[in-house]
Amino acid sequence: MIRLQAGGGYVVGAYVASPTASSWDPAIEAEYVAALDADDRIAAFEMLWRGGLHMHDEEWLFANFPPRLGAVLSDVAHVFLTISSGDEVYGIASTDADGRARALRDVAALRDDLHRFNDRLGRAVVSAVELHPGPHPAHAAETPLTSSLEEIAGWGWESAELVIEHSDALVPGHAPEKGFLSLTHEIAAIKASQTEVGIALNWGRSAIEFHDAARAVEHIFEAKAAGLLRGYVFSGASDQNGVYDHPWVDAHNAFARSDAHAYGDPISVLTENSVRAAVAAIDGGAWLGLKVAYPSGLEGGIAERVAMIRDGLDALDRAR
């Protein structure tokens, strides 16, 4: 069993840099996964749950998942895409009873998939589950989130820890990317639920919420003060239009390009100084991760993508 812990190996959201992200090719994906598995600093892969464990072929996943690695399951894409598709009251924090019930059914399906994943691999592969409350604050509140967490926490998640991964909250004065509940409200709901649910943060999403890279560490201090910080993932962002997308979009920008980050993004606001400040604030109090997408303007196959991820892990190593 792989257990995530402060000071341990890293969680890597490898899917955002995969050479098969837009066109599935099982042979290429197997080579990509094997290349990452060769880096023993990686302890687990963060994986998207979008109604299932794999978008293309679950049997491929069961046959090719590295025996030494753990997994972190995230429902962020499922929640955000469900809301964006028109179900504006969907979410475990929803004040609409039907919207909350639909979200709870999906979390139950995620739990069932976790059990099946563990069963098929014959070990406790899933180390953590990242839940995303939804919906937008006009249809969300602390009280329903508290009730949902009380229910979810009692379902039996084997050895996996449950965390709310904070996405950017709705902030007056600028358009949100996801615009869910504030970290303050999420913390209050967890405290009221009296469960063991924790908080995970993402550097890029904090920077997006504030529209200010220097303020990303504020979320670290808030979650730590509440005694709830469990995980922290480094993902980039940008304050300008670029090859990834528009400003302040959750596009998982790579590190700012430099001699140490040859495959970086010239306009990314994620720098080595950013990492040092965040790691110092975390002070060993959470497991760490990395999730960076390969710049679309660069030619690159498996070797280049793996090199970009390794350069990012090097930056985390230096900061620690």
C-alpha positions as CSV (number, residue, x, y, z in Angstrom):
1,M,0.0,0.0,0.0
2,I,1.3,3.5,-0.9
3,R,0.5,6.0,1.8
4,L,0.9,9.7,1.1
5,Q,2.7,11.7,3.8
6,A,4.6,14.9,4.3
7,G,8.2,14.3,3.3
8,G,7.3,11.3,1.1
9,G,7.2,10.9,-2.6
10,Y,5.3,13.2,-5.0
11,V,1.9,13.0,-6.5
12,V,2.0,13.7,-10.2
13,G,-1.0,14.7,-12.4
14,A,0.6,13.1,-15.4
15,Y,-2.6,13.1,-17.5
16,V,-2.3,16.8,-18.3
17,A,1.1,16.3,-20.0
18,S,0.2,13.0,-21.7
19,P,1.0,12.7,-25.4
20,T,-2.3,10.9,-25.8
21,A,-4.4,13.5,-24.1
22,S,-6.2,14.4,-27.3
23,S,-5.9,11.1,-29.2
24,W,-5.9,7.8,-27.3
25,D,-3.0,5.5,-28.2
26,P,-2.5,2.7,-25.6
27,A,1.1,1.8,-26.7
28,I,2.3,5.4,-26.5
29,E,0.5,5.9,-23.1
30,A,2.1,2.7,-21.8
31,E,5.6,4.0,-22.8
32,Y,4.8,7.4,-21.2
33,V,3.7,5.8,-17.9
34,A,6.7,3.5,-17.8
35,A,9.1,6.4,-18.3
36,L,7.5,8.2,-15.3
37,D,7.5,5.1,-13.2
38,A,11.3,5.0,-13.6
39,D,11.5,8.1,-11.5
40,D,11.3,6.8,-7.9
41,R,10.4,10.3,-6.6
42,I,6.9,9.8,-7.9
43,A,4.7,8.0,-5.3
44,A,1.3,8.3,-6.9
45,F,-0.5,9.5,-10.0
46,E,-3.4,11.9,-9.7
47,M,-6.2,10.6,-11.9
48,L,-9.4,12.1,-13.1
49,W,-12.7,10.4,-12.3
50,R,-15.2,11.4,-15.0
51,G,-17.9,8.9,-14.3
52,G,-15.3,6.1,-14.5
53,L,-11.7,5.3,-13.8
54,H,-10.5,5.7,-17.4
55,M,-11.9,7.7,-20.3
56,H,-10.9,5.1,-22.9
57,D,-10.2,1.7,-21.5
58,E,-10.4,0.6,-17.9
59,E,-9.0,-2.9,-18.7
60,W,-5.9,-1.1,-20.1
61,L,-5.6,0.8,-16.8
62,F,-5.8,-2.3,-14.7
63,A,-3.2,-4.1,-16.8
64,N,-0.7,-1.2,-17.0
65,F,-0.9,0.7,-13.7
66,P,2.6,0.5,-12.2
67,P,2.7,-2.0,-9.2
68,R,4.7,0.3,-7.0
69,L,2.5,3.5,-7.4
70,G,-0.5,4.7,-5.6
71,A,-3.4,6.8,-7.0
72,V,-5.2,9.9,-6.1
73,L,-8.7,10.2,-7.6
74,S,-10.1,13.6,-8.4
75,D,-13.7,14.4,-9.5
76,V,-12.9,18.0,-10.5
77,A,-13.5,17.6,-14.2
78,H,-16.7,15.6,-13.6
79,V,-18.1,18.3,-11.3
80,F,-17.1,21.3,-13.3
81,L,-18.2,19.8,-16.7
82,T,-21.6,18.8,-15.2
83,I,-22.2,22.3,-13.9
84,S,-20.9,23.9,-17.1
85,S,-23.2,21.7,-19.2
86,G,-26.2,23.3,-17.7
87,D,-26.8,21.6,-14.3
88,E,-26.2,24.7,-12.3
89,V,-27.4,23.3,-9.0
90,Y,-25.3,20.2,-9.1
91,G,-22.9,19.7,-6.2
92,I,-22.5,18.3,-2.7
93,A,-22.7,21.8,-1.4
94,S,-25.9,22.5,-3.3
95,T,-28.9,24.2,-1.6
96,D,-31.1,22.4,-4.1
97,A,-32.0,18.9,-2.8
98,D,-32.1,17.2,-6.2
99,G,-28.8,18.8,-7.2
100,R,-27.2,17.6,-4.0
101,A,-28.7,14.1,-4.4
102,R,-27.3,13.8,-7.9
103,A,-23.8,14.8,-6.8
104,L,-24.0,12.3,-3.8
105,R,-24.9,9.5,-6.2
106,D,-21.9,10.3,-8.3
107,V,-19.6,10.4,-5.2
108,A,-21.0,7.0,-4.3
109,A,-20.2,5.7,-7.8
110,L,-16.6,7.1,-7.3
111,R,-16.4,5.1,-4.1
112,D,-17.5,2.0,-5.8
113,D,-14.9,2.5,-8.5
114,L,-12.3,3.0,-5.8
115,H,-13.2,-0.4,-4.4
116,R,-13.1,-2.0,-7.8
117,F,-9.7,-0.5,-8.6
118,N,-8.3,-1.8,-5.4
119,D,-9.9,-5.2,-5.9
120,R,-8.6,-5.5,-9.5
121,L,-5.0,-4.6,-8.5
122,G,-5.1,-6.7,-5.4
123,R,-3.9,-3.9,-3.1
124,A,-5.0,-0.5,-1.6
125,V,-3.9,1.5,-4.6
126,V,-6.0,4.6,-3.9
127,S,-4.4,6.8,-1.3
128,A,-6.6,9.8,-1.4
129,V,-9.8,11.1,-3.0
130,E,-10.1,14.8,-3.9
131,L,-13.7,16.1,-3.8
132,H,-14.9,19.3,-5.3
133,P,-18.1,20.8,-3.8
134,G,-19.8,22.8,-6.5
135,P,-22.0,24.5,-7.4
136,H,-21.5,28.3,-7.7
137,P,-22.2,30.2,-4.5
138,A,-25.6,31.3,-5.7
139,H,-26.7,27.7,-5.2
140,A,-24.3,26.6,-2.5
141,A,-23.8,26.9,1.2
142,E,-21.9,25.5,4.2
143,T,-24.9,23.6,5.7
144,P,-25.6,21.3,2.8
145,L,-21.8,20.7,2.4
146,T,-21.6,19.8,6.1
147,S,-24.5,17.3,5.7
148,S,-22.9,15.8,2.6
149,L,-19.5,15.3,4.3
150,E,-21.2,13.7,7.3
151,E,-22.8,11.2,4.9
152,I,-19.8,10.6,2.6
153,A,-17.3,10.1,5.4
154,G,-19.3,7.1,6.7
155,W,-19.4,5.2,3.4
156,G,-16.2,3.2,3.8
157,W,-13.3,4.4,1.7
158,E,-10.9,1.6,2.7
159,S,-7.6,3.3,3.5
160,A,-8.0,6.4,1.3
161,E,-8.1,9.8,2.9
162,L,-10.9,12.3,1.8
163,V,-10.0,15.9,1.1
164,I,-11.8,18.8,-0.4
165,E,-9.5,20.2,-3.1
166,H,-10.1,23.9,-3.1
167,S,-10.8,25.5,-6.5
168,D,-10.9,29.2,-7.0
169,A,-13.8,30.9,-5.3
170,L,-16.0,33.6,-6.6
171,V,-14.3,37.0,-5.9
172,P,-15.9,40.3,-6.6
173,G,-14.2,42.3,-9.3
174,H,-13.1,39.6,-11.7
175,A,-14.5,36.6,-13.5
176,P,-13.9,33.2,-11.8
177,E,-12.5,30.1,-13.4
178,K,-14.7,27.7,-11.4
179,G,-16.0,30.1,-8.7
180,F,-17.0,27.6,-6.0
181,L,-17.2,28.2,-2.3
182,S,-14.5,30.1,-0.5
183,L,-11.8,28.2,1.4
184,T,-13.2,29.8,4.6
185,H,-16.7,28.2,4.0
186,E,-15.2,24.8,3.1
187,I,-13.1,24.8,6.3
188,A,-16.2,25.8,8.3
189,A,-18.2,22.9,6.8
190,I,-15.5,20.4,7.5
191,K,-15.3,21.5,11.1
192,A,-19.0,21.4,11.5
193,S,-19.1,17.9,10.0
194,Q,-16.7,16.6,12.7
195,T,-15.2,14.2,10.2
196,E,-11.6,13.4,9.2
197,V,-12.0,15.2,5.9
198,G,-9.0,17.5,5.1
199,I,-8.1,20.2,2.6
200,A,-5.8,20.0,-0.4
201,L,-4.7,23.1,-2.3
202,N,-3.4,23.8,-5.8
203,W,-0.9,26.7,-6.2
204,G,-2.3,27.7,-9.6
205,R,-5.9,27.7,-8.5
206,S,-5.0,29.9,-5.5
207,A,-3.2,32.3,-7.8
208,I,-6.2,32.4,-10.1
209,E,-8.6,33.2,-7.3
210,F,-6.5,36.2,-6.2
211,H,-5.3,37.1,-9.7
212,D,-2.0,37.5,-7.8
213,A,0.7,34.9,-7.6
214,A,2.2,36.4,-4.5
215,R,-1.0,35.8,-2.6
216,A,-1.2,32.1,-3.3
217,V,0.4,31.3,0.1
218,E,-2.5,32.9,1.9
219,H,-4.6,29.7,1.4
220,I,-1.7,27.7,2.9
221,F,-1.8,29.7,6.1
222,E,-5.6,29.5,6.4
223,A,-5.7,25.7,5.9
224,K,-2.8,25.2,8.3
225,A,-4.3,27.4,11.0
226,A,-7.4,25.2,10.8
227,G,-5.3,22.0,11.1
228,L,-6.7,20.7,7.9
229,L,-3.9,21.0,5.2
230,R,-3.3,17.5,3.9
231,G,-1.9,18.0,0.3
232,Y,-0.5,20.7,-2.0
233,V,-0.1,20.4,-5.7
234,F,1.9,22.8,-7.8
235,S,0.3,23.8,-11.1
236,G,1.0,27.0,-13.0
237,A,-1.1,29.9,-14.3
238,S,-0.6,33.1,-16.3
239,D,-1.7,36.7,-16.2
240,Q,-1.5,37.0,-20.0
241,N,-2.8,35.4,-23.2
242,G,-0.4,32.7,-24.3
243,V,-0.1,29.2,-25.8
244,Y,-2.1,27.7,-22.9
245,D,-5.2,29.9,-22.9
246,H,-6.5,33.3,-21.7
247,P,-5.2,35.0,-18.5
248,W,-6.0,33.3,-15.2
249,V,-7.4,30.1,-16.6
250,D,-6.8,26.7,-14.9
251,A,-4.7,25.4,-17.8
252,H,-1.9,23.9,-15.6
253,N,0.8,26.0,-17.1
254,A,4.3,24.7,-16.8
255,F,7.0,26.6,-14.8
256,A,8.2,29.9,-16.2
257,R,10.8,29.1,-18.8
258,S,14.4,29.3,-17.6
259,D,17.7,27.5,-17.8
260,A,16.3,25.0,-15.3
261,H,12.9,24.7,-17.2
262,A,13.7,24.4,-20.9
263,Y,10.2,23.2,-21.6
264,G,8.5,25.9,-19.6
265,D,6.0,28.6,-20.4
266,P,7.5,32.1,-21.1
267,I,4.6,33.8,-19.4
268,S,3.9,31.4,-16.5
269,V,3.8,33.0,-13.1
270,L,4.9,29.7,-11.4
271,T,8.5,30.2,-10.6
272,E,11.1,28.6,-8.4
273,N,10.7,31.5,-6.0
274,S,6.9,30.7,-5.9
275,V,7.7,27.1,-4.9
276,R,10.2,28.1,-2.2
277,A,7.7,30.4,-0.6
278,A,4.9,27.8,-0.7
279,V,7.1,25.0,0.6
280,A,8.4,27.2,3.4
281,A,4.8,28.0,4.4
282,I,3.7,24.4,4.3
283,D,6.8,23.5,6.4
284,G,6.5,19.8,6.0
285,G,2.8,19.7,6.9
286,A,1.4,18.1,3.7
287,W,2.2,15.8,0.9
288,L,3.3,17.5,-2.3
289,G,2.4,17.1,-5.9
290,L,3.0,18.5,-9.4
291,K,0.6,18.9,-12.3
292,V,1.9,20.8,-15.4
293,A,0.8,20.6,-19.0
294,Y,3.2,20.5,-21.9
295,P,3.3,23.8,-23.8
296,S,1.3,23.4,-27.1
297,G,3.8,25.6,-28.9
298,L,6.7,23.2,-28.4
299,E,7.5,20.1,-30.3
300,G,7.8,17.2,-28.0
301,G,7.2,13.5,-27.6
302,I,7.5,11.3,-24.5
303,A,11.1,12.2,-23.7
304,E,10.4,15.9,-23.6
305,R,7.3,15.6,-21.6
306,V,8.9,13.4,-19.0
307,A,11.9,15.9,-18.9
308,M,9.5,18.7,-18.2
309,I,7.9,16.8,-15.3
310,R,11.3,15.9,-13.9
311,D,12.5,19.5,-14.1
312,G,9.4,20.4,-12.0
313,L,10.2,17.7,-9.5
314,D,13.8,19.0,-9.3
315,A,12.4,22.4,-8.4
316,L,10.4,20.8,-5.6
317,D,13.5,19.0,-4.4
318,R,15.5,22.2,-4.3
319,A,12.8,24.0,-2.4
320,R,12.7,21.2,0.3
